[in-house]
Amino acid sequence: RPWSIRQSMRRYAGTVTTNGDESVKPALTRRTSIESLRESANPFCARSRWVERTSAFLDQPDSSKAAFWFARVWPSLVVLSALVSLAQNFGDLGWQGVQMVVCDVAIDILFWVEVLLRFAVCPHTWGFLKSFSNIGDIVAAVPLALRAAVGFRAPTGDALLPFLLLCVVPVLRLFKLLRWLKQGYLFRRVLEDTREVLIVLLFMIVQLILIFAVLIYFVEPRDSIASLAQAMWLTILTVTGLGGGEPATVAGHCVLTALMITSVLYMAMPIGILGNAFTQVWKDRDLI
């Protein structure tokens, strides 16, 4: 009988054990399938961990020491990059030539690396492109293509590309700081809350400028106000409080006096609206 049991175990090996438990072979099969699934999922798990760590490094300064120092050093590097570009406009400083080109190219490459990393960890491409901070990062990295267009030489002359590299690039690089201004979202919230009323006020100020420009052009002689465009320019300067001319007639003085009084009363409205909205948003900043 023991011999028959052994034969039965050999015959039905992998199907039923001697005590009636489940088969050993299906268990091994299930274990093998689970291990194979784990092995196939390892690349995806590794990518998920890399995405989480990279995203935390870029956007969460408290996640690690490296992220902390990145959040402290990177904004300073952005400001320094803008100063480097501005310094090339002052020839007497001696900050021109190959050294400055190499410095600018290195900075642009670092900016592109940041853009590519942020794009890689972003789950949605359209969401990445809708972010104003990401757009600022892309724009700040574009000068690398312009430098390649001029052959990575020091920008000189009065052409368009030297103008862009020496004058526009510093402004574009400073746009990267918008990401690091933690309270910047409050200003965007103020604009969102007051957008409708600001559109109405903008329409009203345009109407005000046109009406008084037509009146000034009507009452002033042509040797004083030669065109409606000149009258509009005088009106804009008066509304903003800068002043830009003297009327030649008494009627012109009266029109400008009325314009100054009206503009003072009018400009108090948007200032009060924006100030009130910002005060309210600032009180609720911890809840936004």
C-alpha positions as semicolon CSV with decimal commas, in nm:
position;residue;x (nm);y (nm);z (nm)
1;R;0,000;0,000;0,000
2;P;0,276;0,251;0,067
3;W;0,404;0,164;-0,277
4;S;0,062;0,247;-0,432
5;I;0,054;0,577;-0,249
6;R;0,393;0,668;-0,390
7;Q;0,278;0,572;-0,738
8;S;-0,034;0,780;-0,695
9;M;0,173;1,075;-0,580
10;R;0,400;1,039;-0,883
11;R;0,108;1,002;-1,120
12;Y;-0,085;1,293;-0,984
13;A;0,210;1,506;-0,892
14;G;0,108;1,865;-0,924
15;T;-0,261;1,778;-0,885
16;V;-0,342;1,646;-0,535
17;T;-0,120;1,584;-0,230
18;T;-0,154;1,293;0,007
19;N;-0,348;1,493;0,265
20;G;-0,593;1,629;0,009
21;D;-0,453;1,983;-0,002
22;E;-0,437;2,193;-0,314
23;S;-0,191;2,107;-0,583
24;V;0,170;2,214;-0,555
25;K;0,201;2,276;-0,927
26;P;-0,077;2,539;-0,954
27;A;0,073;2,716;-0,653
28;L;0,411;2,724;-0,823
29;T;0,241;2,845;-1,139
30;R;0,067;3,127;-0,954
31;R;0,390;3,223;-0,779
32;T;0,572;3,227;-1,109
33;S;0,303;3,446;-1,269
34;I;0,313;3,694;-0,977
35;E;0,692;3,715;-0,997
36;S;0,672;3,770;-1,373
37;L;0,419;4,050;-1,320
38;R;0,644;4,211;-1,064
39;E;0,939;4,190;-1,298
40;S;0,738;4,342;-1,584
41;A;0,611;4,620;-1,355
42;N;0,957;4,705;-1,221
43;P;1,037;4,958;-1,500
44;F;0,706;5,135;-1,441
45;C;0,759;5,142;-1,067
46;A;1,111;5,272;-1,115
47;R;0,984;5,548;-1,345
48;S;0,710;5,638;-1,098
49;R;0,965;5,667;-0,818
50;W;1,191;5,881;-1,041
51;V;0,902;6,109;-1,132
52;E;0,804;6,154;-0,768
53;R;1,159;6,227;-0,656
54;T;1,228;6,467;-0,943
55;S;0,901;6,650;-0,894
56;A;0,967;6,681;-0,523
57;F;1,320;6,806;-0,592
58;L;1,191;7,077;-0,827
59;D;0,883;7,196;-0,638
60;Q;0,910;7,088;-0,272
61;P;1,207;7,245;-0,090
62;D;1,129;7,050;0,229
63;S;1,150;6,709;0,060
64;S;1,529;6,679;0,085
65;K;1,847;6,875;0,147
66;A;1,919;6,887;-0,225
67;A;1,573;7,034;-0,292
68;F;1,627;7,287;-0,013
69;W;1,954;7,412;-0,161
70;F;1,808;7,408;-0,512
71;A;1,526;7,638;-0,399
72;R;1,782;7,872;-0,241
73;V;2,046;7,875;-0,514
74;W;1,839;7,861;-0,834
75;P;1,661;8,201;-0,797
76;S;1,997;8,363;-0,724
77;L;2,137;8,203;-1,038
78;V;1,846;8,343;-1,239
79;V;1,915;8,696;-1,112
80;L;2,286;8,653;-1,180
81;S;2,214;8,537;-1,535
82;A;2,012;8,853;-1,600
83;L;2,292;9,069;-1,460
84;V;2,544;8,889;-1,682
85;S;2,337;8,972;-1,991
86;L;2,296;9,334;-1,884
87;A;2,667;9,370;-1,812
88;Q;2,747;9,302;-2,176
89;N;2,582;9,634;-2,266
90;F;2,854;9,822;-2,078
91;G;3,168;9,791;-2,284
92;D;3,384;9,975;-2,032
93;L;3,346;9,689;-1,784
94;G;3,538;9,452;-2,011
95;W;3,266;9,189;-1,979
96;Q;3,251;9,087;-2,340
97;G;3,402;8,825;-2,565
98;V;3,429;8,450;-2,559
99;Q;3,409;8,424;-2,180
100;M;3,069;8,588;-2,167
101;V;2,938;8,378;-2,456
102;V;3,047;8,060;-2,279
103;C;2,880;8,180;-1,959
104;D;2,555;8,263;-2,137
105;V;2,548;7,931;-2,324
106;A;2,606;7,739;-2,001
107;I;2,320;7,925;-1,835
108;D;2,088;7,858;-2,128
109;I;2,174;7,488;-2,118
110;L;2,091;7,475;-1,747
111;F;1,759;7,644;-1,817
112;W;1,681;7,390;-2,089
113;V;1,764;7,104;-1,852
114;E;1,515;7,242;-1,603
115;V;1,248;7,277;-1,872
116;L;1,300;6,919;-1,992
117;L;1,287;6,782;-1,638
118;R;0,966;6,965;-1,560
119;F;0,815;6,845;-1,887
120;A;0,920;6,485;-1,813
121;V;0,754;6,479;-1,470
122;C;0,437;6,660;-1,579
123;P;0,153;6,409;-1,629
124;H;-0,025;6,615;-1,894
125;T;0,138;6,794;-2,186
126;W;-0,143;7,045;-2,225
127;G;-0,134;7,119;-1,852
128;F;0,239;7,185;-1,881
129;L;0,186;7,432;-2,165
130;K;-0,100;7,610;-1,985
131;S;0,115;7,694;-1,685
132;F;0,240;8,052;-1,701
133;S;0,550;7,958;-1,502
134;N;0,641;7,685;-1,751
135;I;0,592;7,926;-2,040
136;G;0,829;8,167;-1,868
137;D;1,087;7,889;-1,832
138;I;1,060;7,801;-2,201
139;V;1,089;8,164;-2,311
140;A;1,394;8,212;-2,090
141;A;1,564;7,912;-2,253
142;V;1,487;8,014;-2,614
143;P;1,798;8,242;-2,642
144;L;2,011;7,930;-2,684
145;A;1,863;7,891;-3,034
146;L;1,936;8,258;-3,107
147;R;2,298;8,216;-3,000
148;A;2,325;7,915;-3,228
149;A;2,188;8,130;-3,511
150;V;2,476;8,377;-3,475
151;G;2,732;8,098;-3,445
152;F;2,782;8,133;-3,068
153;R;2,969;8,459;-3,120
154;A;2,957;8,769;-2,906
155;P;2,658;8,980;-3,018
156;T;2,768;9,309;-3,174
157;G;2,618;9,571;-3,402
158;D;2,270;9,713;-3,439
159;A;2,101;9,412;-3,596
160;L;1,793;9,244;-3,452
161;L;1,966;8,939;-3,300
162;P;2,224;9,141;-3,099
163;F;1,939;9,358;-2,975
164;L;1,743;9,051;-2,862
165;L;2,043;8,887;-2,695
166;L;2,166;9,198;-2,514
167;C;1,843;9,377;-2,427
168;V;1,550;9,133;-2,435
169;V;1,717;8,824;-2,285
170;P;1,764;8,981;-1,936
171;V;1,393;9,057;-1,923
172;L;1,301;8,704;-2,032
173;R;1,530;8,549;-1,772
174;L;1,371;8,748;-1,492
175;F;1,034;8,594;-1,586
176;K;1,164;8,271;-1,430
177;L;1,140;8,435;-1,088
178;L;0,761;8,427;-1,109
179;R;0,776;8,059;-1,014
180;W;0,966;8,137;-0,695
181;L;0,749;8,427;-0,578
182;K;0,525;8,236;-0,339
183;Q;0,273;8,519;-0,304
184;G;0,250;8,584;-0,677
185;Y;-0,070;8,382;-0,703
186;L;-0,243;8,645;-0,488
187;F;-0,193;8,908;-0,756
188;R;-0,337;8,672;-1,018
189;R;-0,635;8,611;-0,791
190;V;-0,692;8,987;-0,758
191;L;-0,691;9,027;-1,136
192;E;-0,932;8,736;-1,176
193;D;-1,173;8,882;-0,919
194;T;-1,167;9,232;-1,073
195;R;-1,141;9,138;-1,440
196;E;-1,496;9,232;-1,537
197;V;-1,496;9,571;-1,368
198;L;-1,148;9,651;-1,502
199;I;-1,268;9,586;-1,857
200;V;-1,551;9,835;-1,803
201;L;-1,313;10,093;-1,656
202;L;-1,072;10,045;-1,945
203;F;-1,352;10,110;-2,192
204;M;-1,452;10,423;-2,000
205;I;-1,098;10,565;-1,994
206;V;-1,065;10,512;-2,369
207;Q;-1,391;10,698;-2,421
208;L;-1,274;10,975;-2,190
209;I;-0,948;11,019;-2,380
210;L;-1,123;11,026;-2,719
211;I;-1,387;11,279;-2,610
212;F;-1,140;11,526;-2,462
213;A;-0,896;11,476;-2,749
214;V;-1,168;11,575;-2,994
215;L;-1,256;11,881;-2,783
216;I;-0,893;11,993;-2,762
217;Y;-0,843;11,940;-3,132
218;F;-1,159;12,145;-3,200
219;V;-1,075;12,447;-2,982
220;E;-0,701;12,465;-3,047
221;P;-0,547;12,618;-3,363
222;R;-0,359;12,390;-3,603
223;D;-0,022;12,552;-3,523
224;S;-0,071;12,440;-3,160
225;I;-0,236;12,100;-3,214
226;A;-0,158;11,978;-3,563
227;S;-0,352;11,650;-3,556
228;L;-0,597;11,443;-3,358
229;A;-0,315;11,204;-3,268
230;Q;-0,126;11,491;-3,104
231;A;-0,440;11,589;-2,915
232;M;-0,479;11,230;-2,793
233;W;-0,117;11,225;-2,678
234;L;-0,171;11,550;-2,482
235;T;-0,487;11,402;-2,331
236;I;-0,310;11,082;-2,222
237;L;-0,031;11,282;-2,058
238;T;-0,285;11,494;-1,875
239;V;-0,486;11,195;-1,753
240;T;-0,175;11,025;-1,615
241;G;-0,065;11,343;-1,443
242;L;0,258;11,382;-1,638
243;G;0,165;11,687;-1,842
244;G;0,296;11,740;-2,191
245;G;0,201;12,077;-2,333
246;E;0,036;12,413;-2,287
247;P;-0,284;12,508;-2,469
248;A;-0,274;12,822;-2,676
249;T;-0,632;12,935;-2,615
250;V;-0,852;13,001;-2,315
251;A;-1,094;12,735;-2,434
252;G;-0,806;12,486;-2,445
253;H;-0,716;12,574;-2,085
254;C;-1,076;12,516;-1,981
255;V;-1,092;12,180;-2,154
256;L;-0,766;12,064;-1,994
257;T;-0,881;12,186;-1,652
258;A;-1,200;11,983;-1,683
259;L;-0,995;11,686;-1,799
260;M;-0,760;11,705;-1,500
261;I;-1,047;11,718;-1,252
262;T;-1,232;11,436;-1,425
263;S;-0,922;11,217;-1,451
264;V;-0,838;11,260;-1,081
265;L;-1,188;11,149;-0,984
266;Y;-1,182;10,867;-1,237
267;M;-0,841;10,725;-1,144
268;A;-0,956;10,692;-0,782
269;M;-1,203;10,419;-0,887
270;P;-0,966;10,149;-1,021
271;I;-0,713;10,219;-0,747
272;G;-0,981;10,176;-0,481
273;I;-1,123;9,863;-0,645
274;L;-0,782;9,696;-0,678
275;G;-0,680;9,800;-0,328
276;N;-0,999;9,661;-0,174
277;A;-0,971;9,336;-0,370
278;F;-0,607;9,288;-0,272
279;T;-0,688;9,355;0,094
280;Q;-0,959;9,088;0,086
281;V;-0,738;8,837;-0,091
282;W;-0,453;8,904;0,151
283;K;-0,681;8,832;0,447
284;D;-0,782;8,500;0,289
285;R;-0,434;8,407;0,165
286;D;-0,412;8,103;0,394
287;L;-0,741;7,968;0,258
288;I;-0,668;8,019;-0,113
